[in-house]
Amino acid sequence: MHILCLGLSHRTAPVELRERVSYQAEAQKAALARLGCGHAHRPPELIELAILSTCNRLEFYALTHTDQFEPLLQFISDTTGVPTSELTPHVYHYTQAEAVLHLGQVASGLDSMILGEPQILGQVTEAYELGLSQRAIGPVLSALFRYAIHAGKRARTETAIGRNATSTSAIAVKLAEELVGNLNTAHTLVVGAGEMAELAVEALRLRGTRHLTVVNRTHDRARQLAERWQATPLTFENLSQALLDADIVITSTGAPHILIKPPMVAAVMRRRPERPLLFIDIAVPRDVDPDVKQLPQVGCYDIDDLTARLNGSLAERQLEVPQVEAIVAAEAGTFLAWLKSLEIIPVISDLRAKADAIRRSEIEKTFRHLAHLDETDRKRIEVLTESLVNKLLHDPTLRLKAEAGNGHAAEYAAALRHLFALSSSAYDNR
């Protein structure tokens, strides 16, 4: 068995590609269901599968029969519609220990666009729970994700990696302040009402924004967010009017397609030609067509533009990186030791099964010569022989598991099968 990680992120792929492979909730369920429900197009090499899809990354974690990444890459292509030729230049791949360490680094915020950002741990947890619900995650990936989540929690409680909490939304608001100036007098529009949108609203209020409007697909969700932060709630039907009044627009919806296109913005700007309009789009897929910045007095920044604006404000977090890396390495070591022990478990099971078969065969022979024994005596002999076998195999079992954890599982498994004439188990041939 092999643990593989195949992915692309803000470090390797532009937002134009990331938005094309971003899985909405239903698409992610459908992709996982191919595996969990025995779909006809399920790759035969895959045993277990988890998908981590966020604004800044798409990662597939798989337990496979082989160490080849091509079937996994083809699976991503099949479920997103993006040709493998377009994906290949931007993907990274890790195997076994590297894949395990990478997931731990992701969950702890070490691989985030904003070092230590808090949302990623929740997103890793959601990916784990979704994989379980679709029966695509089994015992190995379940243990892998639990290790990573535990490492992420330790990083946040035992280090200052998450101190002075910063998010993509907060960086977007800081960018708006740099470009527009005083946020007190600016009319700001937040499009969306999810977690990222709420973080943006909170950051805007903390920086003194007074004129704030929230637009969402449903009025109830917009109203709930607006009431918490004394903003004005609107629905998408009022988006054009809201744009007319806005100086700053921060968008963060889960829409699978562009919401704000050049014709809409051009119509708005004809009615307010002297007032600049700034779009900061932190959604993936993007909410705003980047061509709007070709219009006079219109600026547009997407999530990749924020990366270049991260500055020394994260210097304190950088000091925590070695400690977080040590936590991840320690937790990864525990998981890898458990994983290696799995290689020896089938051998131990086969050894115990053979010993018990010999015990039962010899007891049957003995009982044929001791027909006078009553049921109580027979049970006593059964218990005695079971105890002898268990005691005889106890120390070898402990030592085998220990050696497996030290990386010697394959050698010891082969030696045991040879010495005790054990047949290869079905597990070894999976």
N, C-alpha and C positions, 0 to 999 in steps of 0.2 A: 504494500500500500504506500501511496505517496500523497503528501500534503502539498498542494500547489496554490500559489497566488498569482493571478494575472490581473493587471489593472492599468489604468491611466489616471493621471491627476493633474492638478494645476501646475505641477512641476514638469510635466512631460507633454501636455496637450493643451492647445488653445481652447478658449471657451466655445468657439464655433464647433469644435468636434465634441467637446464634453456635453453640450446641450443635445447633440444628436444621439448620444448613447445614454442619456439620463433616463432612468426608469421611473415612471410614475408608479404609484402604488399597485394599480391593477396589472400593469405590464410586468412588474416585478413578481407578483403572485403567479401570473401565467407562466413566466420563465421557470420559476421554482417548481410549479406544478408539473412541468414536463418530467421532472425527476421524481418527485414524490408520488405522483399518480401513475407512473409507468407509461408515460406518453410514448406514442410510436416513434417520435423523433428524439427521444432521449438518447444522448450519447452513451454507448455501451461501456465506455471507459469510466464513466462517472459513478461513484458509489454514494457520495454525499456532496451537497452544494450549498453555499451561502453567498448572497449578493449584498454588497455594501454600496449603495448609490446615494451620493450627496451632491451638493452644489460643486464641490471641488474634486470629486473622485468617483470612479466606478471601479470596484474591485470584486473579483470572483475568487472565492476560496473553495477549493475542491479537494475531496479525498478520491483518489483515482487508482486504477489498476496499473497505470504506466506513469512515467515521468515526462510524457510528451505534452506540450502545450497546445499543439495544433487543434485537437478536438475541442478544447476549451475556447480557443480563439474563434473557431467556427461557430460554436454555440452562441457566443456574444454577437457575432455577425448575423446569425439566423434570427436572434430575438430582438435585434435593434434595427436591422436592415442596412447597416453600414458595412461595406465590403471589407474583407480582411486586409486588402492591400492598403486601405486608408488607416486601418487601426495599427498595423504592424509597426510603422515608424515611431509610434507614440506610446506603445505599451511597455511595461516592465514586468518581469516575472521572477518569482522566488520559489525555491523548493525546500521542503522539510524545515530545518532549523531557521533558515533565512525567512521563510514565509511566516513561521511562528513569531519570530522577533518583530517582523514588520507589523503584524496585526497588533502586537503589544505597543509598539511605537505609535501606531495610528490611534489606538484607544486612549493613550495617555497624552495625546496632543502634540507629540514630538514631530509629527509629519504634517501638521496642519498649516494652512496658509498663514494663520496667526498663531504663533507658538502658544500652546497650552489652552487654546480656545475651548470653552466648556461644552459646546453642543455635540462634539464628535463622540463623546462617550455614550450619550443617549442614542445617537444614530447607530453606533455599533450594537448596542443593546436591542434596538428595534430590528436590525438586520438579523440578529440571532433569533429573536422571538418570531419574526416572520418566517424564517427558515424552518423553525420547529412546527409552526402552524400548518405549513404546506408539506410537512413530512419529508423535506429535502435534507434536513440536518439529522444526522444520526449520532451515535455515541462519541465518535472521534471529534467531529467538528463542534459538537456540543461542549466537550471538554476544552477544546481550543478557544472557543469564544468565552467560556466562563473564566479561563485563565486571563484572557486579554481584558475582560471587564474588571476583574479583580485587580489587575495591574493598574488599570486606569484609575480606579477608586483609590488605590494606595498612593498613586502619584499625586492626587489632589488633596489627600489628607495628610501625607507625610512630607510633602515638599511645598514650595511656594510657586510651582509652575502655573497655577491658576490665580495667583494673587493679582490684585488690580485688574479684575476681569475685563477683558477686551473681546469684542466680537467683530465679525464682518460688518454688522449693522453699525456698531460704534465707529469703526473706521470710515464708513460711508458718511456718517454725520460729521465727522471731523473734516473729511474732504469738502463737504458742502460748506462748512464754516470757512475753510480756507479760500474757497472760490467765491462765495457770496459775501462773506463778512459777517456782520451782526445778524444772528438768527432771531433776535427779539422782534424785529420788524418784518422779517420775511414770512411770506405765506408758504407753508410747507404741506405737501400732499404725500401721504404714504399709501401706496397701492398694495393691498393684501392685508391679511389679518392673522397670519400664522406666527410662529415663534420668532422668525427673523424680523417680521414687521413690528411685532411688539417690542423687541429689543431696540429697533430703530426709533420707535415712538418714545421709549424710555430715555434713550440717549438724547433725543431732541429736547425733551423737557428738561433734562439735567443741564443742557447747554443754553437754556433760556428761551426756547421757542414758545411763542404765545399763540400764534395763528396756525392751528394744526387741523388737518382734515384726513380722515381715514376712508378709503374707498375699498369695498370688497364685493365679491359676487353676491353674497347673501347679506341682507341688512342686519339680521340678528347678530352675526359674528362681528360686523363692523361696529354695531352699537355696543357690544360687550367690551371691545377694545377701547372704543372712544370714551365710554363712561369711566373706565379706570383712569384715563389720562386727560379727561376734560377736553376732548376733541370733538369735531363734528363728523358724524357718520353718514356715508353716502353709499349707494350701490353703483355698479358699472354703468347703469343707464345714465348716470349723472357725471360720467368721467370727463366728457368734453367741457362741461361747465366748470368742473373742478380744475381742469388744466388752465382754463382761462384766468382763474384767480390765483394760480400758483406761481411762485418764484423757484421753488425747489420741489422735485418729484423723486421720491425714493420708492422703487418698486421691488416687491418680493412676494410674488404669488407662486402657486404651484401649477399654473396654466401650462399646457403642453405646447403652446404656440404663442406667437407675437400678439400682444394686446394693443400696443401703441405704435401706429404706423405713420410714415411721413405725411400722407394726406390729412389725417386727423390733426397732427401737430401744425401743419401748414395752415389749415383753416383757423386754428386757434391763434396763430401768430399774426394772421392778417387783421385780427381784431385788437391786437396789442403789439404792434410792430416795434415799439420803442423799449419794451420790457424784456430783458433776457429771461430765458427759461432753461433751467438746469435739470437734466435727468441723471440719476445715479441708479443703475440697474444691478441689483445683487441677486437676481433670480437666475437659475439654470434649470431648464431652458430660459433664455432671456425674455423679458416682457416687452422691451423696447427695441424696435428696429434701429440698429446702429446708424442707418442712413439719415436719421432725423438730424444728426449733427451737421449735415450739409446745408440745413436751413439757416438763414440769418438769425443771429441772436439765440441760437439753440446749442447747448452743450450736452454731450452724452458720454457717460463713463460706465463701463461694465465691471464685473467682478475681477477680471484680470488686471484692470487699471489700478485697483486698490493695492495689489501686491507691491507695486513699485513705490507706494507711499507709506509702507510700514517703516518706522524709524526707530530711534533709540529708546522709545517708550517701553520696549520689550526687553531692555538690557537686563533688568532684574530677573526676568524669567530665564534668560540665557544662562545665568549662574546656576540655575537649578537642573540644567540638562544632565550633567553627569550623574546626579543622584537619581533622577528619573530613569536614566538608562540602566543604572544598577538594579533598580526595582524590576524593570522589565526583564533584564537578563536573569535575575533570580527566579522570577515567576515562570519564565520560559524554560529554564532548566528543570523546574519541577514538572512541567507539562511534558517535556521531551523525555524525561526519565520514565514517566507513566507510559508514554507512547512506545518507548523501546520495550517496556515490560510486556506489551501486548504480543510481541513476537514470540515470547517464550511461553505465554499462557496456553496456546494450543498443544505445545509439547508436554507441558505439565499435565494438562487434561488427558492427553493420550496415554501418558505414562501411568497416571492414576487409574484410567479405565482398564489398561492392560493388567495392572496389578490386581485390581478388583475382580477382573474376569478370571485370573488365575486362582484368586482366593475362593471364589464361588465354585469353580470347577473342582478344586481340591476338597472343599467342604462336602460337596455332593458325593464324591467318592467315599469320603470318611463316613458320612451318614448312612451309606448303604451297608457298611460293616457294623454300624452301631444302631441297628434298628430298634433296640430296646430303650433308647433315650426318649424322654418325654419332651413336650414342647418347650418347657422352661429351660431344660438343659441345652436343647438345640439353640434357643435364643442366646444363651450364655456363650456358647461357642461362636455364634455369629458375631456377637459384640466383641469377643476376644480377638478374633481374626481381623475384624475391622480396625480395632485399636492397634494391632501389630502393624498393619499396613500404613495407617496414618502416622504412627510414630516413626516408622522406618523412612517414610517419605517427607517428614516434616522439615528436617534440616536441609536436605537437598532442594526442596521447594524454595525455602527462604534464600539459599545461596544462589539458586538459578535466577530468582527475581532481582537479587542484588547485582549479579553480573550483567543481567539484561539492562539494568539502569546505568551500568558503566560502559555500555556500548558493545557488549560481547554476546548479545542475544543470538545472532546468526550462527556463530561458532558453536556455542553450547547447544543450540537446538539441533544442529547437524550431528554433533557428537552423541547426544542422547538418542536420536533416532537410529543411529548406527549401532550403538552399544546395546540397546534394548529392542532392536528390530521393530521399531515403530513405523507404521506406514505414514506417508505424507498426509497431513490433514487437509480437509476441504478449505480451511482458513488459509493455508499456505498457497492455495491455488486460486484464490479469489481474483 
